[in-house]
Amino acid sequence: MLKSLVNFRTVVSRISSSAAVGPCSLQQSKLHLQHNHIHSSVTVSDSSPFKSGRQIIFTLSRSISSQLKPNLKAKELNHPEIMVKISSEDEVSPYILPLNQPVVSLDCDEAFNSLTAKEKLYSHYLSQASWYGGLIVPVQTSPESPVIFGVLLDLFKSNGIEGLKEIATKKCNFSENDWKALLVYTTGVFSNSGNYKSFGDTKIIPGVSVELLESLILNSKFLDMSSEEVETKWNAVKNLVYSLSEREKQLGLGEKGITTYFSANCTLEDSELINRFMKVQNVEGWMTRVFKTITGATSFYEIRTAAVKCDNPTNIIHDFEGAKISFTRGDYSHFLSEVCHNLEKAKEYAANETEVKMLDCYIKSFTEGSLIEHKNGSRYWIADKSPSIETYIGFIENYRDPTGIRSEFEGFVSVVNRPMSEKFEVLVDNATHYLTFLPWPKEFEKDVFLKPDFTSLDVLTFSGSGIPAGINIPNYDEIRQHEGFKNVSLGNVIPASYKDSVIPFLSEEDKILLNKYRILSFEVQVAGHELLGHGSGKLFCIDSAGVTNYPADLKNPLSRDSTQELIVGGYGPGETYSSVFTTIGSGYEECRAECVGIYLSLFPDMLKIFGINTQAEQEDVKYVNWLSMVFAGAAKALEMYQPETKAWMQAHSKARFVILQVLLEAGQGLVNIEEKIDSNGKPDLLISLDRTKIDTVGKKAIHDFLLKLQVYKSTANIKEATIMFEKYAAVNNEGKFPWANWRSIVMDKKQPRKAFVQHNTVIQGDEVLLKSYDSSLEGLIQSWMERFSGTSVYKGFDACWRKDQPYF
């Protein structure tokens, strides 16, 4: 039986005091439940638990429900506002991280030790700026995340890991598994920057009961927060920590999930209204959030921009489509102040004037709330060629905004790996040659390919909700299209991610090949994906005078007849790819880049750059790259699909599932998936790829699909793009492959995602020292305990939480 999660009688006593609920029938139920010591998890039908007039749902495990009286088994407590929902342990367990949660080190020792004293100081202050900026992410994740993060951090810092364990086991009746469950949950919150998974956007709840966790909090000391403050905050969020209503299971907008990019009362219609307003104002939403209040029949919207400086929301009111809208500044003000302080310090150790100007622009951007200054800083960053320390910081990726427009804070600091970077430089030098291999006509490619830096990096610091394997940035369309970009491959992330991996659903022969070549093939894939995937393709634009940046007589390559219709359409004034493609934009672009990667891996010239010279090895690497994509689409992607909401929770996973469907649609035995029974008598899958058909059936399928992806993107044809993309992304039981049924098999074989332990840098005298930690739950938590000093973290979380609280 699952460990008890929430004390039912505690909840009942709170509800009994509510004016909306009559206490009589509840009192009878409360006495019965107290007598039998029954516990349950609690979920609430919206994000505001225990408020008058809201339906309250108690979710009980089936094993617990067997102890209930028949009147409770009927799922009612004789009150219209209360309902008991019987859930299986299988329904709860996906939201609890397993006790065998793997932890690996992101090692940067050798690279860091190769730096000069000045470079180490530069990297230290940039790291501090990144870590403090990363504390914005819990605020961007869920209403309760800042409190959870702050309480857990102070709890461990104030008592020490061993000291806290002693309190837990001797004073609070923790078992060894209870203690480990707390370590796992804390690791999950720190690694994901909140209580929702960075890869998949589903909720993380503790595997230890609320009674035990509450007892530990009340019996422990706190050095940076008063005990009264801790207790007040814990009481405010403890039910949200454990609750699993349908809405709270995942991130999303409105009834589809939880988000703090919009206030809790916002819907998709509100988002679309704000998008139209911002287009008229010629304002982009990267650094913003939206908060809605209603007075009478009028909706007031505050578009709040991230900045150190704060504004009063009543400064300027815009009337728009019956609503009143204002721009304000001051979101995450405290944390951004810390970011700017450390960027100022970093300037003293910059290698050149370009880096100084870059940091100046970032400081202005975060101080003033200026997106223009961040774009200017990005321009200097692009111009800073081949630095020893590579860094980027700001509101970068928009994966977790349900509407695909607003971005999460991210900062990384890394050391360039020169030998691997030399291979990437060869690829960059030949990029215009490889672009001709792609299936679209030259008019659909950028007028001039601006050769970027493409470097392999050993990550020293990466703050944010998760660490990718490669990045193509900046994400600003006008800069990428006309001025350039940079590609980075995070070299020490790739081997760490694959360490001690378990591979289901493949034959033993394929497992051997995958283990042998997956790192090398992934390096090839990342190179194609980032440089020639995200870095390719032209956006067709139409200015206010109707002038286009493409020939008037350009024919549509997707036309089915010989006459070929002309291209019509493009991005109008104030429109960007993100503002047009919105909710499908991230998955669609990742799909396009992934297709470019596997398509270009078919060409031997591409493989030779990475030292893959013999035909036999080229065939194996090519096969493993395609097999990895098929495996990811079938065996991994479905972990990120929510059948209840029919929503994909991760852009890359959706992209890979779509690619798999394209390859399956191609037929001719290219890909086959069959259901089997494993050695334990449980349902299993066997995934196979016919390597003899990759260069024929596979190549044609990806060629044709990639052409459509690019044409629809170039021409801003969101209608056809959505029809095509969502058709392939549908998870159902239609046809030969019952994906909706098979998802349970995939989930049964699911392996926990690795958590990364990162270094800290510490100034000691005139030196910067690199601190390393064990690859363990304790090591990861210790690294966070030593990352910040003073009370600034808690003041920042408190300021953000109190400012946001009225809206959630």
C-alpha positions in Angstrom: 0.0 0.0 0.0 1.2 3.5 -0.8 2.4 5.4 2.3 -0.2 7.7 3.8 -0.2 11.1 2.2 -2.6 13.5 3.9 -4.4 13.2 7.2 -8.1 13.1 6.3 -9.2 14.4 9.7 -7.0 17.5 9.3 -8.7 18.3 6.1 -12.1 17.6 7.4 -11.6 20.0 10.4 -10.6 22.7 8.0 -13.6 22.1 5.8 -15.9 21.9 8.8 -15.1 25.5 9.6 -16.1 26.6 6.1 -19.4 28.5 5.8 -20.0 26.6 2.6 -20.1 23.2 4.2 -22.4 21.9 6.9 -20.5 20.2 9.7 -23.0 17.6 10.7 -22.4 14.8 8.2 -18.7 15.6 8.1 -18.5 15.2 11.9 -19.8 11.6 11.7 -17.3 10.8 8.9 -14.5 12.5 10.8 -15.1 10.3 13.9 -15.1 7.1 11.8 -11.9 8.0 10.0 -10.1 9.0 13.2 -11.0 5.7 14.7 -9.7 3.7 11.8 -6.6 5.9 11.3 -7.4 6.2 7.6 -5.3 8.6 5.5 -5.8 9.8 2.0 -4.3 12.0 -0.6 -6.4 15.1 -1.3 -7.1 16.7 -4.6 -9.1 19.8 -5.2 -11.1 20.6 -8.3 -9.3 24.0 -8.8 -6.2 25.7 -7.7 -7.9 27.4 -4.7 -8.5 24.7 -2.1 -11.2 24.9 0.6 -12.8 28.1 -0.7 -16.5 28.5 -0.3 -18.6 27.1 -3.1 -15.8 25.0 -4.6 -16.2 21.2 -5.1 -13.7 19.4 -2.9 -12.5 15.9 -4.0 -10.8 13.4 -1.6 -8.8 10.9 -3.6 -8.3 7.6 -1.7 -6.2 4.7 -2.8 -8.2 1.5 -3.4 -6.6 -0.3 -0.5 -7.7 2.5 1.8 -11.2 2.6 0.3 -11.8 -1.0 1.4 -11.7 0.2 5.0 -14.5 2.7 4.5 -18.1 2.2 5.5 -20.6 1.6 2.7 -21.9 5.1 2.8 -18.4 6.5 2.0 -17.8 3.8 -0.7 -20.8 5.4 -2.4 -18.4 8.3 -3.0 -20.4 10.9 -1.1 -20.3 12.4 2.4 -23.9 13.5 2.1 -23.0 17.0 1.0 -23.1 18.4 -2.5 -19.8 20.1 -2.1 -17.9 17.0 -1.0 -17.0 13.9 -3.0 -14.7 10.9 -2.5 -12.9 9.7 -5.5 -11.4 6.2 -5.4 -8.0 6.0 -7.1 -5.6 3.2 -7.6 -2.0 3.4 -6.4 -1.1 3.3 -10.1 -2.8 6.7 -10.6 -0.7 8.3 -7.8 2.7 6.7 -8.3 3.6 8.5 -11.6 3.7 11.7 -9.6 6.1 10.3 -6.9 9.7 10.1 -7.8 11.1 6.6 -7.2 13.4 5.7 -4.3 16.0 4.6 -6.8 16.2 8.0 -8.4 19.5 8.1 -10.3 21.9 11.0 -9.7 24.9 11.7 -11.9 27.7 14.3 -11.8 28.2 16.9 -14.4 31.9 16.9 -14.3 33.8 20.0 -15.3 37.1 19.6 -13.3 39.6 19.3 -16.1 38.1 22.1 -18.2 37.8 24.5 -15.2 41.4 23.8 -14.1 42.6 24.8 -17.5 41.4 28.4 -17.1 43.5 31.3 -16.1 42.8 33.0 -12.7 41.0 35.9 -14.5 38.8 33.5 -16.4 37.9 31.6 -13.2 36.8 34.9 -11.6 34.7 35.7 -14.7 33.1 32.3 -14.6 32.5 32.5 -10.9 30.5 35.8 -11.1 28.6 34.6 -14.2 27.7 31.4 -12.3 26.4 33.4 -9.3 24.3 35.6 -11.7 22.9 32.4 -13.3 22.1 30.7 -10.0 20.3 33.7 -8.6 18.4 34.2 -11.9 17.5 30.5 -11.8 15.5 31.1 -8.6 13.0 32.9 -10.8 12.0 29.5 -12.3 10.1 28.2 -9.3 8.1 31.4 -9.4 7.3 30.7 -13.1 6.4 27.1 -12.3 3.5 27.0 -9.8 2.0 29.2 -7.1 3.4 26.9 -4.4 6.9 26.2 -5.8 8.6 29.3 -4.3 7.5 28.3 -0.8 8.3 24.6 -1.2 11.8 25.5 -2.6 12.6 28.0 0.1 11.3 25.9 3.0 13.2 22.8 1.9 16.4 24.8 1.3 16.3 26.4 4.7 15.3 23.1 6.4 18.4 21.3 5.1 20.8 24.3 5.4 19.8 25.1 9.0 20.0 21.5 10.3 22.5 19.8 8.0 21.7 16.6 6.2 22.8 14.3 9.1 21.3 16.5 11.7 18.0 16.6 9.9 18.0 12.9 9.5 18.5 12.5 13.3 15.5 14.7 14.0 13.4 12.9 11.4 14.2 9.4 12.6 14.3 10.0 16.4 11.7 12.7 16.9 9.4 12.3 14.0 9.1 8.5 13.4 10.6 8.5 9.9 11.5 5.1 8.6 14.6 4.7 6.4 12.3 4.7 3.3 10.5 7.8 4.6 13.8 9.6 4.9 14.9 8.5 1.5 11.6 9.6 0.0 12.2 13.1 1.5 15.7 13.2 -0.1 14.2 12.1 -3.4 11.5 14.8 -3.3 13.9 17.5 -2.3 16.2 16.4 -5.1 13.3 16.6 -7.5 12.3 20.1 -6.5 15.8 21.4 -6.7 16.6 19.7 -10.0 13.4 20.8 -11.7 13.3 24.2 -10.1 9.9 23.5 -8.7 7.3 20.8 -8.1 6.6 20.1 -11.7 9.0 18.0 -13.9 11.0 20.0 -16.4 10.7 17.3 -18.9 7.1 16.4 -19.1 5.6 19.2 -17.0 3.8 16.7 -14.6 3.5 17.3 -10.9 5.9 15.9 -8.3 4.4 15.0 -4.9 6.3 13.7 -1.9 6.5 10.0 -1.2 6.4 10.8 2.6 3.2 11.5 4.4 2.1 15.1 5.2 2.0 14.2 8.9 5.6 13.2 8.9 6.8 16.1 6.8 4.8 18.6 8.9 6.2 17.1 12.1 9.8 17.4 10.7 9.2 21.1 9.7 7.7 21.9 13.1 10.4 20.1 15.1 13.4 21.5 13.1 15.2 24.8 13.4 15.3 27.4 10.7 18.1 30.0 10.6 17.0 32.2 7.7 13.3 32.2 8.3 11.4 32.5 11.6 9.5 29.5 12.8 6.3 31.5 12.6 7.0 32.5 9.0 7.7 28.9 8.1 4.6 27.6 9.8 2.4 30.2 8.1 3.8 29.4 4.7 3.6 25.7 5.2 0.0 25.9 6.2 -0.7 28.0 3.1 0.8 25.4 0.7 0.7 22.0 2.3 -2.5 20.9 0.6 -1.2 22.1 -2.7 2.0 20.1 -2.2 0.0 16.8 -2.2 -3.1 17.6 -4.2 -3.7 15.9 -7.6 -6.9 17.3 -9.1 -7.1 16.8 -12.9 -6.0 20.4 -13.4 -3.1 20.1 -11.0 -1.5 17.0 -12.5 0.2 19.0 -15.2 1.1 22.5 -16.3 -1.3 24.2 -18.7 -3.7 27.1 -19.1 -7.2 27.3 -17.7 -8.8 24.0 -16.9 -6.0 22.1 -18.7 -3.4 22.7 -16.0 -1.5 25.0 -13.7 0.6 28.0 -14.8 1.9 31.2 -13.3 2.5 32.9 -16.7 -1.2 33.8 -16.4 -3.3 34.3 -13.3 -5.5 31.4 -12.3 -8.6 33.0 -13.9 -7.2 33.4 -17.4 -8.3 31.2 -20.3 -7.1 30.7 -23.8 -9.4 33.5 -24.9 -7.7 35.9 -22.5 -4.3 34.8 -24.0 -5.5 35.4 -27.5 -6.9 38.9 -26.6 -3.5 39.8 -25.0 -1.7 38.5 -28.1 -3.8 40.7 -30.4 -3.1 43.7 -28.1 0.6 43.1 -28.0 0.7 42.8 -31.8 -1.0 46.2 -32.1 1.5 47.6 -29.5 4.4 45.9 -31.3 5.5 44.3 -28.1 6.9 40.8 -27.6 6.1 38.7 -24.5 9.4 37.0 -23.7 9.9 38.7 -20.3 6.2 39.1 -19.3 3.4 37.5 -17.4 -0.3 38.3 -17.4 -2.6 39.0 -14.4 -6.3 39.5 -14.7 -8.8 41.0 -12.3 -12.5 41.6 -12.9 -14.4 44.6 -11.6 -18.1 44.5 -12.4 -18.3 43.6 -16.1 -14.8 44.9 -17.0 -11.6 42.8 -17.2 -8.4 44.5 -16.2 -5.1 42.9 -17.4 -1.7 43.7 -16.0 1.2 42.7 -18.4 4.0 42.5 -15.9 7.6 42.7 -17.2 10.6 41.2 -15.5 12.7 44.1 -14.1 14.5 45.4 -11.1 12.6 48.7 -11.3 8.9 48.6 -10.3 5.9 50.5 -11.6 2.5 51.2 -10.4 -0.1 49.2 -12.6 -2.3 52.3 -12.9 0.3 54.4 -14.7 -1.2 54.1 -18.2 -4.4 52.2 -19.0 -5.1 51.1 -22.6 -8.7 50.4 -23.7 -8.8 47.4 -26.0 -11.7 45.3 -27.2 -13.7 46.2 -24.1 -10.9 45.4 -21.7 -8.5 47.7 -19.8 -4.8 46.8 -20.1 -1.7 48.2 -18.4 2.1 47.5 -18.7 4.0 47.3 -15.4 7.6 46.4 -14.4 9.0 44.8 -11.4 8.5 41.0 -11.8 11.2 39.0 -9.9 12.8 42.4 -8.9 14.7 41.0 -6.0 16.3 38.1 -7.9 17.2 40.3 -10.9 18.9 42.7 -8.6 21.2 39.9 -7.5 21.7 38.9 -11.1 22.8 42.5 -12.0 25.1 42.8 -9.0 27.0 39.7 -10.1 27.1 40.7 -13.8 28.6 44.0 -12.7 31.3 42.0 -10.9 31.9 39.8 -13.9 32.6 42.8 -16.1 35.8 43.4 -14.2 37.1 40.1 -15.5 35.8 40.1 -19.0 38.2 39.2 -21.8 37.4 42.0 -24.1 35.3 45.1 -24.8 32.7 43.0 -26.6 32.0 41.0 -23.5 31.8 44.2 -21.4 29.2 45.7 -23.8 27.3 42.4 -23.8 27.1 42.4 -20.0 26.2 46.1 -19.9 23.2 45.4 -22.1 22.0 42.5 -20.0 22.2 44.6 -16.9 20.2 47.4 -18.6 17.7 44.8 -19.8 17.1 43.2 -16.4 17.1 46.6 -14.6 14.8 48.4 -16.9 12.7 45.5 -18.2 14.0 46.2 -21.7 13.7 43.4 -24.3 15.5 45.6 -26.8 18.6 45.7 -24.5 18.6 42.0 -24.2 18.5 41.7 -28.0 21.4 44.1 -28.1 23.3 42.0 -25.6 22.6 39.0 -27.8 24.1 40.8 -30.7 27.3 41.4 -28.8 27.2 37.8 -27.7 27.1 36.6 -31.3 30.0 38.9 -32.1 32.1 37.4 -29.3 33.8 34.8 -31.3 35.6 31.7 -29.8 35.7 32.8 -26.2 37.2 30.5 -23.5 34.1 31.0 -21.3 30.8 30.8 -23.1 27.7 32.1 -21.4 24.2 33.2 -22.1 21.5 34.4 -19.6 18.0 35.7 -19.7 14.4 34.7 -20.5 15.3 32.2 -23.3 13.0 29.2 -23.9 9.2 29.3 -24.2 8.5 25.6 -23.9 6.6 25.9 -20.6 4.3 28.8 -21.3 1.1 27.0 -22.4 0.8 29.5 -25.3 4.4 29.3 -26.4 5.3 33.0 -26.1 6.6 33.8 -22.6 10.0 32.4 -21.6 11.6 30.8 -18.6 14.8 32.2 -17.1 17.9 30.3 -18.0 21.6 31.0 -17.5 24.6 28.9 -18.3 28.4 29.2 -17.9 30.7 26.7 -19.7 34.2 26.1 -20.8 34.9 25.5 -24.5 36.2 22.1 -25.4 38.7 23.0 -28.1 39.2 19.5 -29.7 35.5 18.8 -30.2 34.8 22.4 -31.3 37.3 22.0 -34.1 35.1 19.3 -35.6 32.1 21.6 -35.4 34.1 24.4 -37.0 34.6 22.1 -40.0 30.9 21.6 -40.2 30.2 25.3 -40.0 32.7 26.0 -42.8 30.8 23.5 -45.0 27.3 24.4 -43.8 26.3 26.1 -47.1 27.2 22.9 -48.9 25.1 20.7 -46.5 22.1 23.1 -46.8 21.8 22.2 -50.4 21.1 18.6 -49.3 17.9 19.8 -47.6 14.6 19.2 -49.6 13.4 22.8 -50.0 14.2 25.1 -53.0 16.9 27.8 -52.4 14.3 30.5 -52.1 13.2 28.9 -48.9 16.7 29.2 -47.4 18.1 32.4 -45.8 19.5 34.8 -48.4 22.9 34.6 -46.6 23.9 31.9 -44.2 25.7 33.7 -41.4 28.3 31.4 -40.1 27.9 31.0 -36.4 30.2 29.9 -33.6 29.6 26.2 -33.0 31.3 25.0 -29.9 31.4 22.0 -27.7 31.1 23.1 -24.1 31.8 21.5 -20.7 29.0 22.9 -18.5 30.2 24.5 -15.3 26.8 26.0 -14.4 23.3 25.6 -15.9 20.4 27.1 -14.1 16.8 26.6 -15.1 14.4 23.8 -15.0 16.5 21.3 -17.0 19.7 20.9 -18.9 19.6 20.3 -22.7 22.2 18.5 -24.8 22.5 21.3 -27.3 21.2 24.9 -27.9 20.7 27.2 -30.9 20.3 30.7 -29.7 19.3 33.5 -29.5 15.7 32.7 -30.2 14.8 36.2 -31.6 13.7 35.7 -35.2 15.0 39.0 -36.6 18.5 38.3 -35.2 18.7 34.7 -36.3 17.4 35.5 -39.8 19.6 38.5 -40.5 22.4 38.8 -38.0 23.4 35.3 -36.9 23.3 32.9 -34.0 25.4 30.5 -32.0 25.2 26.8 -31.6 26.5 25.0 -28.5 26.7 21.3 -27.8 26.9 20.6 -24.1 29.5 17.9 -24.3 29.6 16.7 -20.7 25.8 16.5 -20.5 25.6 13.8 -23.2 27.7 11.0 -21.6 26.3 11.8 -18.1 22.7 11.5 -19.5 23.4 8.0 -20.9 25.3 6.7 -17.9 23.9 3.3 -16.6 20.9 3.5 -18.9 18.3 0.7 -19.1 17.0 0.1 -22.6 13.7 -1.7 -23.0 11.8 -2.8 -26.2 14.8 -3.5 -28.4 16.5 -6.8 -29.4 19.8 -7.7 -27.7 21.6 -7.0 -30.9 20.2 -3.5 -31.2 21.0 -2.8 -27.5 24.6 -3.7 -28.1 24.8 -1.4 -31.1 23.0 1.4 -29.3 25.3 1.2 -26.3 28.3 1.3 -28.6 27.4 4.2 -30.8 24.6 6.2 -29.1 27.0 9.0 -27.8 28.8 9.3 -31.1 25.5 9.2 -33.1 23.9 11.7 -30.8 26.8 14.1 -31.3 26.1 13.9 -35.0 22.4 14.4 -34.4 22.9 17.4 -32.1 25.2 19.0 -34.8 22.6 18.6 -37.6 19.7 19.5 -35.3 21.2 22.7 -33.9 23.3 24.2 -36.7 21.4 23.1 -39.8 18.0 22.4 -38.2 17.3 25.4 -36.1 19.8 27.4 -38.1 18.2 26.9 -41.5 15.1 28.1 -43.3 13.8 31.5 -44.3 10.7 33.3 -42.9 8.7 35.0 -45.6 7.7 38.5 -44.4 5.3 41.1 -45.7 5.7 44.7 -44.6 3.0 47.3 -44.0 3.2 48.4 -47.7 2.7 44.9 -48.9 6.3 44.4 -50.0 7.6 40.9 -49.5 11.1 39.5 -49.0 10.5 36.7 -51.5 10.0 36.8 -55.3 6.5 37.6 -56.4 6.5 34.7 -58.9 7.8 32.1 -56.4 6.0 28.8 -56.9 4.7 26.6 -54.1 6.7 23.4 -54.1 3.8 21.5 -52.5 1.5 22.1 -55.4 0.2 18.8 -56.8 -0.3 19.9 -60.4 2.3 20.9 -63.1 1.2 24.5 -63.1 2.3 25.1 -59.5 0.4 27.8 -57.6 2.2 30.9 -56.4 3.3 31.4 -52.8 0.9 33.6 -50.9 1.3 34.6 -47.3 4.0 35.3 -44.7 4.6 37.1 -41.5 3.0 40.5 -41.2 4.2 43.5 -39.2 4.5 42.7 -35.5 4.3 38.9 -36.2 6.9 36.4 -35.2 7.1 32.6 -35.5 6.2 32.3 -31.8 3.2 34.7 -32.0 1.8 32.9 -35.1 2.5 29.2 -34.3 1.8 29.7 -30.5 0.8 26.4 -28.9 2.3 24.1 -31.5 5.3 26.2 -32.2 7.9 24.6 -29.9 7.0 21.0 -30.9 6.8 21.9 -34.6 10.2 23.5 -34.7 11.8 20.7 -32.7 10.3 18.3 -35.2 11.8 20.2 -38.1 15.2 20.3 -36.5 15.1 16.6 -35.6 14.2 15.7 -39.1 17.1 17.7 -40.5 19.4 15.9 -38.1 18.4 12.3 -39.1 18.2 13.3 -42.8 21.7 14.7 -42.9 23.1 11.7 -41.1 22.4 9.8 -44.3 25.3 11.6 -46.0 28.8 10.1 -45.5 30.5 13.6 -45.8 28.6 14.7 -42.7 29.7 11.6 -40.7 33.4 12.0 -41.7 33.6 15.3 -39.9 33.2 13.3 -36.7 35.9 10.8 -37.5 33.5 8.2 -38.8 35.4 7.2 -41.9 34.8 3.5 -42.8 31.7 2.5 -44.6 30.9 -0.2 -42.0 31.0 2.3 -39.1 29.1 4.9 -41.1 26.3 2.4 -41.7 26.2 1.5 -38.0 26.2 5.1 -36.8 23.5 6.0 -39.3 21.4 3.0 -38.2 21.9 3.9 -34.5 20.9 7.5 -35.1 17.6 6.5 -36.9 17.0 3.7 -34.4 17.4 6.2 -31.5 14.8 8.4 -33.1 12.4 5.5 -33.6 13.1 4.3 -30.0 12.5 7.8 -28.6 9.3 8.2 -30.5 7.9 4.8 -29.4 9.5 4.0 -26.1 10.1 7.4 -24.5 7.7 10.0 -26.0 4.5 8.5 -24.6 5.8 9.1 -21.1 5.2 12.8 -21.8 1.6 12.4 -23.1 -1.4 13.0 -20.8 -4.3 10.9 -21.9 -6.7 12.7 -19.5 -6.2 16.1 -21.3 -5.0 14.6 -24.6 -2.0 16.9 -24.3 1.7 16.6 -25.0 3.7 17.9 -22.1 7.1 18.1 -23.8 7.9 19.6 -27.2 10.8 17.2 -28.1 8.7 14.1 -27.2 5.8 15.3 -29.3 8.2 15.9 -32.2 9.7 12.4 -32.0 6.4 10.7 -31.8 5.3 12.6 -34.9 8.5 11.5 -36.8 7.8 7.9 -35.8 4.3 8.2 -37.2 5.7 9.5 -40.5 8.1 6.6 -40.7 5.3 4.1 -39.9 3.1 5.7 -42.5 5.8 5.1 -45.1 5.3 1.4 -44.6 7.2 -1.2 -46.7 8.5 -2.7 -43.5 10.8 0.2 -42.6 9.6 0.3 -38.9 7.8 -2.5 -37.1 6.4 -2.6 -33.6 4.8 -5.6 -32.2 3.3 -6.5 -28.8 4.8 -9.4 -26.9 4.9 -10.9 -23.4 8.1 -10.5 -21.4 9.8 -13.0 -19.1 7.7 -12.0 -16.2 4.5 -12.6 -18.2 3.8 -8.9 -18.6 2.9 -7.1 -21.9 6.0 -5.9 -23.8 6.9 -4.3 -27.1 9.5 -5.1 -29.7 10.7 -2.2 -31.8 12.6 -2.9 -35.0 14.0 -0.9 -37.9 15.0 -2.3 -41.2 18.4 -0.8 -41.9 18.3 -1.8 -45.6 15.4 0.6 -46.1 16.6 3.7 -44.4 18.3 5.1 -47.5 15.2 4.5 -49.7 11.9 4.4 -47.8 13.1 6.4 -44.8 14.9 9.0 -46.8 11.9 9.7 -49.0 9.5 9.9 -46.1 11.6 12.4 -44.2 12.4 14.4 -47.4 8.7 14.9 -48.2 7.7 15.6 -44.6 10.5 18.0 -44.0 9.6 19.9 -47.2 6.0 20.4 -45.8 7.3 21.5 -42.4 9.5 24.2 -44.0 7.0 25.5 -46.5 4.3 25.9 -43.8 6.8 27.6 -41.5 8.2 29.9 -44.1 4.7 31.0 -45.3 3.2 31.3 -41.8 0.6 28.7 -42.8 -0.5 27.9 -39.3 -3.7 26.3 -40.6 -2.2 23.6 -42.7 0.7 23.1 -40.3 -1.7 22.4 -37.4 -3.8 20.0 -39.4 -0.7 18.0 -40.5 1.2 18.1 -37.2 -1.8 17.3 -35.0 -2.8 14.4 -37.2 0.5 12.7 -36.6 0.6 13.7 -32.9 -2.8 12.0 -32.1 -2.5 9.2 -29.6 -5.4 6.7 -30.2 -6.1 3.0 -31.0 -6.9 3.6 -34.7 -5.1 1.5 -37.3 -2.4 -1.1 -36.8 -0.7 0.5 -33.8 -2.8 1.0 -30.7 -0.8 3.7 -29.0 -3.4 4.6 -26.5 -3.3 1.1 -25.2 0.4 0.7 -25.5 1.1 3.8 -23.4 0.5 1.7 -20.3 3.2 -0.7 -21.4 5.6 2.2 -21.9 4.7 3.6 -18.5 5.3 0.2 -16.9 8.9 0.1 -18.3 9.6 3.8 -17.6 13.0 4.6 -16.2 13.5 7.7 -13.9 15.2 10.7 -15.5 18.6 11.4 -14.1 19.3 14.4 -11.8 22.5 16.3 -12.3 24.9 17.3 -9.5 26.6 20.5 -10.5 29.8 22.1 -9.1 30.0 25.3 -7.0 32.7 27.9 -7.3 34.0 29.6 -4.2 36.4 32.5 -3.8 39.1 31.8 -1.2 41.7 34.6 -0.9 42.8 35.4 -4.5 41.7 32.0 -5.9 38.5 30.6 -7.2 38.1 27.0 -6.1 35.8 24.4 -7.7 33.8 22.4 -5.3 32.6 18.9 -6.3 30.0 16.7 -4.7 29.1 13.0 -4.6 26.8 11.5 -7.2 24.1 10.9 -4.7 20.9 12.4 -3.3 22.8 13.8 -0.4 25.5 15.2 -2.7 23.0 17.0 -4.9 21.2 18.5 -1.9 24.5 19.6 -0.3 25.5 21.4 -3.5 22.3 23.5 -3.2 22.9 24.1 0.5 26.3 25.7 -0.3 25.2 27.6 -3.4 23.8 30.7 -1.7 24.7 32.7 1.4 22.6 35.0 3.6 18.9 35.5 3.5 18.5 36.9 0.0 17.0 33.7 -1.4 14.2 33.6 1.1 13.5 37.4 0.8 13.2 37.0 -3.0 10.9 34.0 -2.8 8.8 35.8 -0.1 8.5 38.9 -2.2 7.4 37.0 -5.3 5.0 34.7 -3.5 3.2 37.5 -1.7 3.0 39.6 -4.8 1.5 36.7 -6.8 -0.7 35.2 -4.0 -3.9 37.3 -4.8 -4.0 35.9 -8.3 -3.8 32.2 -7.5 
